[in-house]
């Protein structure tokens, strides 16, 4: 093999390693923003905490997109992504909910709901690592979907009744480890085009109600899809 060929091969390897490191860095910042959300939530800066969670979700989408585009999947990247998701979408949300309702409801109830949520999220991510998504369908509600729901609920209903909040926290914990089949959020792009402008108009007219109905629709989409595929 000539020097030019060796140099070209080395350049290809360098570029692939650089791309892999960029993807890992994006994943790392997912972890950074998730940690920032924990700190902000503990100081009752909930809107800023939610903003950090939204950024973490965007970074989570970006690292997956870049990894697929550049073909740089690796076991290291998968493990790092799982750790970042556990922090940003499970632990950070559990902390947000705890401080959100602190002093308004029994600490015992908070701890119990938090345990269900944390274990549900951890088991969900562990199951995903050994049983990846097939055909764009998740088994159990994905942690990113849960994070979106919690962020949306806080923004639309910051004065939510604490008992209702803990009920939904517990429910989401169980949904993450359920056998219900949830579609990838990217599949929303297959909905009729009229849905999106209609949704934004409804958000403008009644943000709280539209958000609540949207969250409920996503929650029940799992059981509906499961029943539909089971009957096919």
N, C-alpha and C positions, 0 to 999 in steps of 0.2 A: 504494500500500500504506500503510495507516494505521500510526500509531506503535505501537499495541498489537500489530499483526501483526509489525512489525519487531522489537519487543521479544521477542515469543514465539519468532520465528525465531532471534534471537540467543541466547536461553536454551537452545534445543535444540542449537545449535552448541556453546555452552559446555559443556553436559552431555556431549555426545559427546566433546569434546576431553578433558574431565576423566576420563571412563571410559577413553579410550585411554591417558592418562597413568598411570592406576592399573594397567592391564594391563602397561604398559612397566615400571612400578616393580616389579611382581611378578616379571617376567622378570629385571629387574636384580638382585633379591635371589637369584634362582636362580644368577646369576653370582657374587654375593658368597659364597654358601655353597659353591659349587664351588671358589672361590679359597681359602676357609678350609680346605676339605678338603685341598687341596694343601699348605698350610702345616702342618696338623696331621699329615698323613702323613709329611712330611719330618722331623718331630720324633718319629716313631714313636708317635704318639698315634692308633692306628688305629681304635679304637672311636669316638672323637670324630669322626674323619674320616668314618667310615661314617655316623654320625648326621647330619653335614652333607650328605652325599650323599643320604640319605633325604629331608631337608628340601628339597634342590634338586629332587628328583623330584616331591615334592608340589607345589612351586611351579610346576614345569613343567606339571603337570596343571591347576593352578588358572588359569594365564594362558590356556591354550587354552580352558578352560571359559568363562571370563569374556569372552574375545574373541568366542566363538560366541554367548553369551547376549546380549551388548550390541551385536553386529554392528559391531565396531570393528577388523576386520582391516585391516592396512596393510603396504606393502612394508617400511617402517621396522621394524614389529613383527616381521615375519618374519625380517629380517636380525639383529635383536637377539636373537631367540629362538635362531637358529642359532649365533650366537657364544656365547651362554650354554650351550647344549647341548654345544658343542665343548669348552668349559672344564670343565663339571661332569661330563659323562658320558664324555668321551674322555681329555682331558689329566689330569684329577684321578684317574681310575681307573688310567691308566698310571703315574702317580707313586705311587699307593697300592701297586700291585703291585711296582714297583721297590724301594721301601723295605721292603715286606713280606718279600721274599726276599733283600735285600741281605746279602752276606757268606755266603750259603748256597749260591750257585751262581755259575758264571762270569758276569762282567759282560758279556762278549761276547754270551752267550746272552740275557741280560736286555735288552741294547740291541737285538738283532735282533728279539726278540719284541715289544719296545716299538714299534719302527718299524712292524712289520706292523699292530699294534693302532692306532697313531696314524693311519697312512695309511688303514686300513680305516674308522675312524670319520670322518675328514675327508671321504673320498670318499663315504661313506654320506650324510652331511649335505648335501654339495653336490648329490648326485643327488636327494635329497628336495626340495631347493629348486627344481629344474627339472622333477621328476616327482613331484608330490605323491601322497599316499596315495589309492587309489581303492577305494571299497567297504569301507573299514576294513581293507585288506590292505596290508602293507608289502612292498616288494621288498628283500630283505635284512633281517637282524635289526636292529631299531631300536636306537639308542644308549641309549634309556631302558631297554629290555629288558636290554641288556648290563650297564648299571649295576646293575640289580636283581639280576642273576645274581652279579656280583662281590661286591656287598654281602652277599648271602645266603651265598655260599660262604665269605667271610671269617668271618662270624658263626658259621657251623656248623662250619667246619674251619680255625681260625686256624693250626693246625700242619700244614697241607697240604704235601705233598712239593713242593719248589721246581720240580722238573722237570715234575711234573704241572701245577703252576700255570702255568708258562710255556707248556706245551702248550695248555692251555685258553685262555690269553691270545692265542696265535697263532691258534687255531681261531676264536675270537670275532672276531678281526680279519678273517679271511677270510669269516666268515658275514655280517658287516655289508655286504660288497660283493658277496655272492653273489646269485644270481637266485632263491633260495628265497623263498617267500611266507610271511610271518609275520603272524598276525592281531594286531590291536590288543588290548592287554591288557584294554580295556573289554569285549571280546567274551566274557571269562570269565564275565560276568554271565548269559550264555545257557546255561551249563552247568547240569545238574540241581542243584536246591537241596541235595540230600543230599551233594554233593561237598564243599561248604565246611565243614560241621561235621565230616565225616569227615577232611578234611585237617587241621583244627586238633587233632582227637583224636590223629591220627598224629604231629603235631608235638610234642604233649605227651609221647607215649610214647617217641618216638625222634626228637629234633629234627634230629640230624646226618643220619640216613639219609633221613628224609622230605624234608629240604631238598635233598639230593643227587639224589633221584629226581625231585623237582619241577623242579629246574634241568635235568636231563637230558630230562625230558618236554618242556620248552619248547624246548630245542635241537633235538630231533628233530621237533617239530611243524611246522617249516618244510619240511623235505624231504617229510614225509607230506602236508601240505596241497598242496605243489607237484605231487606225483604224483597226488593225488586230482583237482585241478582240471585237470591236463593230460590226464587220462583221460576227463573229462566231455565 
